Amino acid sequence: MIDSSTSDQPHPATLSTELLLRDCDVRHERRRGPGGQHRNKTESAVVLRHRPTGIEGQAAERRSQFDNLRNAVKRLRLNLVLAVRSAAGADTSPSPLWKSRCHGGKIGINEDHDDFPILLAEALDVLHARQAHVPESAEQLGCTPSQLVKLLKKEPRALLWLNEERRKQGFPALE
């Protein structure tokens, strides 16, 4: 895990695609995948490496380099969310984006939506600041504990991260 708590910078997963790509090395490669007789003839695979953290996101499942770039950015964002912690939201109220997605204690977001990594980053940062205490974190975020866990279950690696943090604090794992 990378701790960016000393930085005034926003979480890298929350940056616009343009700003995020400015901090990345972009490689195009030939890889196995769809394409029939065109397979391995074009460099349609995309590998993004975030220079400040060394974290990567890659995609090669499409024939289109553009589609693979979009998927690689999504994967990079999720990898950044899981690896980088920011203290920016430790004692603050939920962000306007969070408030727009949380109504009556319920969080409304699909894991394929572009806002999902941003919300997940905010949730993990609050959980990190609250030493993996789910009820306190949920209260700060204005949602129910079960809704917070449900959000994390949409990205199984986030739930694994939480359970590892809970183990460190002596709390039982969540299912």
C-alpha positions in Angstrom: 0.0 0.0 0.0 1.2 3.5 -0.8 0.4 6.2 1.7 -0.1 9.6 0.1 -1.3 11.2 3.3 1.5 13.7 3.4 0.5 15.0 0.0 -2.1 17.7 -0.7 -2.7 16.0 -4.1 -6.1 14.4 -4.8 -6.2 10.6 -5.0 -4.8 9.7 -8.4 -7.8 7.6 -9.3 -10.0 10.7 -9.0 -8.1 12.6 -11.7 -9.6 13.1 -15.2 -8.4 10.7 -17.8 -6.4 13.4 -19.4 -4.5 14.3 -16.2 -4.1 10.6 -15.2 -2.5 9.8 -18.6 -0.1 12.7 -18.2 1.4 10.8 -15.3 1.6 7.5 -17.2 3.9 5.7 -19.6 1.8 4.2 -22.4 3.0 1.1 -24.2 1.3 -0.6 -27.1 2.0 -4.3 -27.6 1.1 -7.3 -29.7 -0.7 -9.9 -27.7 -2.8 -12.9 -28.1 -6.5 -12.2 -28.2 -9.4 -11.7 -30.6 -8.9 -10.9 -34.2 -8.8 -14.2 -36.2 -6.3 -13.9 -39.0 -5.4 -10.4 -37.8 -4.2 -11.6 -34.5 -0.7 -10.5 -33.5 -0.4 -8.2 -36.6 -1.3 -5.0 -34.8 -0.2 -3.5 -31.5 -3.7 -3.1 -30.0 -2.8 -4.1 -26.4 -2.4 -1.2 -24.1 -0.2 -1.1 -20.9 -0.3 2.0 -18.7 2.3 2.5 -16.0 1.6 5.3 -13.4 5.0 6.8 -13.0 4.6 8.2 -9.4 3.5 4.8 -8.0 4.7 2.2 -10.5 1.1 0.7 -10.7 -0.1 -0.7 -14.0 -3.3 -1.2 -15.8 -3.5 -3.2 -19.0 -6.0 -4.4 -21.6 -5.7 -6.6 -24.7 -9.2 -8.2 -25.1 -10.4 -5.9 -27.9 -9.1 -5.5 -31.5 -9.4 -1.7 -31.1 -6.5 0.1 -29.4 -9.0 2.8 -28.4 -11.2 0.3 -26.6 -8.2 -1.3 -24.9 -7.0 2.1 -23.7 -10.4 2.8 -22.1 -10.3 -0.6 -20.4 -6.7 -0.1 -19.3 -7.6 3.2 -17.7 -10.4 1.6 -15.8 -8.1 -1.1 -14.5 -5.4 1.4 -13.6 -7.9 3.4 -11.6 -9.0 0.3 -9.7 -5.4 -0.7 -9.1 -4.6 2.8 -7.8 -7.7 2.7 -5.5 -6.6 -0.5 -4.0 -2.9 0.5 -3.5 -3.0 4.2 -2.7 -4.4 5.6 0.6 -5.0 9.3 1.1 -5.7 11.0 4.4 -7.7 13.7 2.6 -11.1 12.4 3.7 -10.2 11.2 7.1 -12.3 13.7 9.1 -14.2 15.4 6.4 -17.8 15.0 5.4 -18.6 12.9 2.3 -17.7 14.5 -1.1 -20.4 16.0 -3.3 -20.1 13.0 -5.6 -20.6 10.6 -2.6 -23.7 12.6 -1.5 -25.1 12.5 -5.0 -24.8 8.7 -5.0 -26.0 8.0 -1.4 -29.7 8.5 -0.6 -31.4 7.3 2.5 -28.3 5.3 3.6 -28.2 3.4 0.3 -25.3 3.7 -2.2 -26.4 3.7 -5.8 -23.6 2.9 -8.2 -22.8 0.2 -10.8 -19.2 -1.1 -10.8 -18.9 -0.4 -14.5 -19.7 3.3 -14.1 -16.8 5.8 -14.3 -17.6 7.1 -10.8 -17.2 3.7 -9.2 -13.4 3.9 -8.6 -13.8 7.4 -7.1 -16.4 6.3 -4.6 -14.4 3.2 -3.8 -11.3 5.3 -3.1 -13.3 7.6 -0.8 -14.7 4.6 1.1 -11.3 2.9 1.5 -9.7 6.1 2.6 -12.3 6.6 5.3 -12.0 2.9 6.4 -8.3 3.3 6.5 -8.5 6.5 8.7 -11.1 4.7 11.0 -8.8 1.6 11.4 -11.2 -0.6 9.4 -14.1 0.1 11.8 -17.1 -0.3 9.4 -19.9 1.2 11.5 -17.8 4.4 12.2 -16.8 4.7 8.6 -20.4 4.2 7.4 -21.6 6.8 9.8 -19.1 9.3 8.5 -20.0 8.5 4.9 -23.8 8.7 5.6 -24.6 5.2 4.6 -25.4 2.0 6.5 -22.6 -0.5 7.3 -24.2 -3.1 5.1 -24.3 -0.7 2.2 -20.6 0.1 2.7 -19.7 -3.6 2.7 -22.0 -4.2 -0.4 -20.0 -1.4 -2.2 -16.7 -3.2 -1.4 -18.1 -6.5 -2.6 -18.5 -5.1 -6.1 -14.7 -5.1 -6.2 -13.6 -8.3 -4.5 -10.1 -7.1 -4.0 -11.4 -4.2 -1.9 -13.2 -6.6 0.4 -9.9 -8.6 0.7 -8.1 -5.3 1.6 -10.7 -4.5 4.3 -10.5 -8.0 5.8 -6.7 -7.7 5.9 -7.0 -4.4 7.7 -9.6 -5.8 10.1 -7.3 -8.7 10.8 -4.5 -6.3 11.7 -6.9 -4.5 14.1 -8.0 -7.8 15.7 -11.5 -7.6 14.1 -13.2 -10.6 12.5 -13.3 -10.9 8.8 -16.5 -9.9 6.9 -18.2 -12.1 4.3 
